[in-house]
Amino acid sequence: MEVNNQNTIIPILEKEVHFSLFDNDSYLVSQEKYNYEVNINKQTYEILQLVNGRNTLEEITSIFNTNNNQNITAEIVCQLLYSKLSKYGIVQNKDVIVEPLSRASYLKLSTIIIPENIVNNIANLFTALFNPFALKGITLFTILFCLFIGVNNHELLEPFINDLSKVSFVFILPITFIGIFIHELGHAAAAKHYGINSRGIGFGFYLFTPVFFADVTKAWRLTAKQRVIIDLAGIYFELIYISFLLILFIATQNINFLATSFLLFISIFYNLDPFLRTDGYWVVSDGLKIPNLRKQSLEKLKLFFKKLIKKSSVIFTKKDWFLVVYALSSLSFIVFFVASILIWNSDSVLYFPINFYHFIKDILTGKMSNWSLENIATITLPLVFYYLLISITYRSLKKRKTNE
């Protein structure tokens, strides 16, 4: 939109737009209709507060300049409102068609399988578990209980680790899937405790692995501490569920309960990984109030090398240095992962199709005695390796095509 007559252009906010304080330097604009959560600075927030359906573009610019001792032009305000913010459905613009935000790009083929009304009704039953006293007490008890039972029964797990035929996958898989659902319910229950409704529990693929997820996007409106609790709530509920399974093991001496508890407990460490898009990543992102953590860290890393090579005078804050270290650690993690496969387990990459075929065949024919947890790594690790290879190749080709 061009500024032809500043006295007649009256910007209007779209419906279902809400503002909330994000940190000391920025605000969050939530667009309910199109599912956007946009982080803006104080200046942009002040300009949007002047968009009341009565002030013209010139009046908004004049009031902002007076209040902030600035000298920006109406053209700049126009570009901000109609070029940058209207595409998110924040400011009305008849020349722009707003596309609703799809789910996170790192989740492939994702879809909601349990609608929000059902999830929120169930989640509402468990909000009392997030009372500060209950949260701390139950977390401490479940961790100590799981460790105690695990240490005192580790000898029973050794046959299972070396020979998967010792347990019943028909028994374990349903119990594991219930645990995954309870994990996601934990995120939804925590959000509900803080007055945020989940948009449902869904299913998708991440790194070729089927995953469940709880859509708690609206949690961006909460404080950093509240968001961190929501991030960890899945693990909190999972610990409660594991404790329940261990009680069943004690009562029945059924090894399948112990084996399932062991698998779920190991998955907690995976979920705490800060470099993959798991709970640990979001804990770091929310705890430090850094949205788009991976993207921002890579940008700071590029700026760091630019500063190093060109010896520029760019000053880095403590937050900037953290982002640089995080990016280096994240890239090192990927490099080490790929190198470890190529150097120490290259055969698993070369023979992956054959290994995968035999794995599926043995599952269907009930010959899992040929497999151990270590052998399964010859399937899962190459799978992630090929995903990274394809992903990096695709992004490189896409970037080259864009540059052309």
N, C-alpha and C positions, 0 to 999 in steps of 0.2 A: 504493500500500500504506500502510495506517495503522499507527501504532505502538501496538498494543493491549497487547502484553506484550514489553517490551524484553529480558527475560531469556530468552525462548524463540526470538526471531527470530535466525537464524544466516545471514548473507549468504554466498553462495557464488559464486565467480567462474566464468564460463563456461569451457568448454574452448577451447584454441587462443588464449588471450589472452597477449600478450607485452608487456613494458615495455622501453623504451630511453630514454636521456637525449637530449633534443632540444637544449636549451641550458642555460644556468646557472639559468634560472628555470622550466623546464617539462620535461615528459616526454611521450613518445609511447606511447599504448596501441594495439597492433595486434591486431585481431580477424580471424584468418585465415579463419574459416568464412564470415563475412559481409562480408569485404573492407573493414572500417572501419579508419581510422587517425585516432585522436582525440588532440588535443593537450590535456594537463591540467597544472595548476600543481602545485607541490611539496606543498601541503596535501592535494590530492586523491590524489596519488601515495602519500603516507604513510598515508592512510586505506585505500586499496586494498591496501597491503602488510599491513594488519592483518586483511584478509578472507582467512582461511585455512581456512574450513570448520569452525572450532572456536569462534572468538570470537563472542559474541552482539553484537547491535547496541549494547547498553549497555556491554559491555566494550570494544568498538572506540572508542566515544565517550570513555569514561573514560581509556583508554590514550593516545589522541590528545591530549586536554586536558592530561594530565600531562606528556607529552613536549614539548608546544609552549606550555605556559602559556596555554592557551585555555579558553574556557568555552562551547563550542558545545553544542547539545542533540542528543539522539538523533533528534528529529524532523528536524533539518537533515541529519544523516547519512543518515537513511532517504530523504529526498527526493533527495539527491545520488545514492545508490546505485540506488534503485528507480524514480525518475522521470527522472533525467537520463542515467544511464549504462546502464541496462538496455535502452534502446531501440537501443543500439549493439551489444548482445550481449556486454557486458562483465560484467554481473552477472546471475545467473539470476533471472527473474521470470516466474512462470507466468501472470501477468495481461497480459503484453506479448508480442506477436508481432513478432519482429525481421525486418525486410525487408532482404535482402541489398542492399548498395550497388551501384547501377547505375553505369555509366561516367559520366565527367564530363558535366554537363548541357550544356556548350557544344558537345559533340560530338553531332550528330544522326544517328540511324539507324546507330549504330556497332555493329560486330560483329567478333569475332576471326576472321581468315581463315587465319592460320598459327599452329597450336597451340603452347603453351609448350614442350613437349618437343622439337619440331623447332627452334624458335628458340634454345633454350638449348644444344642440341647444336651448332648452327652457331656461336653466339656464343662458345662455349668455345674454338673454334679461333683466335679473334682476341684473347683476353685479354692476350697478351704485348705487344700494341700499346699497352697502358696502363702499361707500365713507365715510370717518370718520365722516364728518359733518352730512350727511344723516343718518348714522347708529345711532348716538347718539340722534339726533333730533326725528327721527321716533320712536325709542324705548321709549323715555320719553313720547312722545305724546300718543302713543297707550296704554301704561300702565295707564296713568292718565285718558284717555278717557274711557277705559274699566272699571276702578274702579268707575268713576263718574256715568256712565250709570247703572252699577250693583247696586250701593248703592241706587240710586234713583228709582230703579224698583225691589228691592228685594222682595216686597210684591207680585209681580206677579209670582215669582218663587216658593213661598211656596206651592201652590196647586200642581205644577209639582213635587216637591220633595216628597210630601206625596202620590201622586196618578199619576202614569205614564200614565194612560189613558187620562190625560188632554192634552197630546201632541201626535203628529202623528209620529210614528217611521218610517213610509214609507217616511215621509218628512225629518226627522232628520238624518237617517242613511246615505243617499247619501251625504248630506251636510257635515257630519262628515268625511266620507271617502275622500271627496275633501280636507278637512282640513288636514287630515293625509298626503295626497300626497303633499300638499303645504309645510307642515313641512319638509318632506324629500327633496323637491325641494330646500328649504332654505339651507340645508347642501351642496347640489350640486352647488348652485349658489355661495355660499361663496368660495368653493373650486375653482370654475372657475375664480372667481375674483382674486385669488392668483396664477392663472396659472396651476391649477391641474384639470384634467378631472375626473369626476365621472365615475365609471364603471357600472353605471345604478342604477335603483331603484328596489328593490326586495321585496319579501314577505316571511315570515317564522313564526315560533312560538317561543315565549320566555315565560317561566313559564306557558305553556299551553295556552298562549294568542296570538292570531294572531297579528302580527306586520309588519309594513313596515320598510324598511331600505334603506339608500343611501350608496352605496359602495364608500367611499372616502378614501380607504386605503392609497393611494399615498400621503395623507396629512401629513404623518410622515416626509416627506422631508422638510416641512415648519418650521418656527420658532414656539416656544411655544405659543406666542401671537396669531399668525395666526391660529393655530390649535384650540385654545380656541374659537376664533370667529366662526370658522366652527362648533364647537360643539354647540354653542349657536344660530347658524343661523336658526335652525329649529324652535326654540321658537320665534325668531325674526319675521320670516315669519308667524308663527301662530298668533302672536299678531296683525299683519297687517290684516290677514284674519278675526279674531274675530272682529276687529274694523269695517271691511266691513259688517259683519253680523249684528252688532249692528246698523249701519246706516240703513240697510234694515229694522230692527225692528222698528226704529224710524219712518221710512217712511210708513210702512205698519201696524204697531202694531200687527204683527203676532207673537204670543208667541213662536212659534217653532224656530224662529231666536234667541230669547233671551235664550231659553232653550239650544239650541246647543252651543251658545256662552259660557254659564255657564259650560257645560260639557267640552268644549275645554280648558277653562281657568283653571278648576280644574286639567286637564291632564298635564298642565304646571308644577304644583308642583310635580306630579309623575315623570315627565321627569327630574326634578332637583334633584331627590334622588341620593346621591353620593354612595350608597351601592349596588344598582342594576345596571345592565349594560345599563343604560340610559344616557341621555346627561350629567347629573350631574356627573356621574362617570368619563366620558371622560374629562370633564372640570378639575377635580382634577388631573387626570392622566397626561393630557397634560400641565396643568398650572404648575405643579411641576416637569415636565419632568421625570415621572416615568412610563415607559412602564410595562405592566403586573402588574398593581397596586395591584390587589387582591392577586395574587400569591406572589409578593414580600412582601406584608404586613404580610401575614400568615407565611412566612419564617422568617421574623424579629420577629414575635411574638413567634415562637418556640425558636429562639435564645435567646430572652429575658427571657423566662422561664428557659432555660438551664443555662443562666447566673445567674438567681435568685437562682436556686436550687443548682447548682454546684459552685456558687460563682466564676465564671470565670472572667478573667480580660479583657474581650472583651469591647472595648470602642465604645459607641454609639454616632453617630453624631446627629444633629438636625433632619436631614432627617430620620434617623433610628427611632428616638423617635416618629416622626410623623407617620411612618408606623405602629409602635406598637399601638399607640392610634387609628389609623384608623382601624386596624384589630380588636381591642377590641370593638370599636364602631359598626363595621359591624356585629360581632358575637352577640353583645348585641341586636342589632336591630332584628336579626333573632330569638333569644331566646325570646325577648319580644313579637314579633309577634306570635310565636307558643304558648307561654304561655297565651297570651290574648285570643286566640281562645279556647284553652283547658279549661281555667278557667272560662271565662265569656260567651263564646258562643260555648260550647262543643256540644250542640244539632245540630248545623249547620254541624259539622263534621260527627256525627253519621247518620244524616238524609240527607246528601248531595245527594245521588243518587235520593231519592224521591223528594227533593226540585228542583233538576236539571230537573227531568222529568216534574214536574208541571210548571216550568218556560218555558220550550220549548213548552209545550202544550198550555199555556196561550198566548204565542206569536203567535202561529199558529191560535188560535181561537179568538184572539183579546180581551182577557180578562185581559188586563194589569192593570185594576183597583185594582186587588188583590196585586199589587206590588208597592213598593216605592223604592227610592234609598237605604234606610236602609235595606230593604228586599233583594235587589240584593246582598248585602254584604254576605248573607248566601250562595250565589253561588260562588262568586269570591274568598273570603278569604279561604274557605275549598279547593278550587281548587289549590291555591298556597301552602296550607299546605300539600296536598297530593303530589304535585310535589317535595317539599323539602324532604319529607319523602322518596319517591322513589329514588330521586337523591342521598341522603346521604347513603341510604342502598346499592344502586348500586355501589357507589364509594368505600364503605367499603369492599364489597365483591370482587370488582376488585383489590383493594390494597392487600387484604389477599391472593388472588390467585396469584398475582405477587410475593409476598414475599415467597410463597411456591415454 
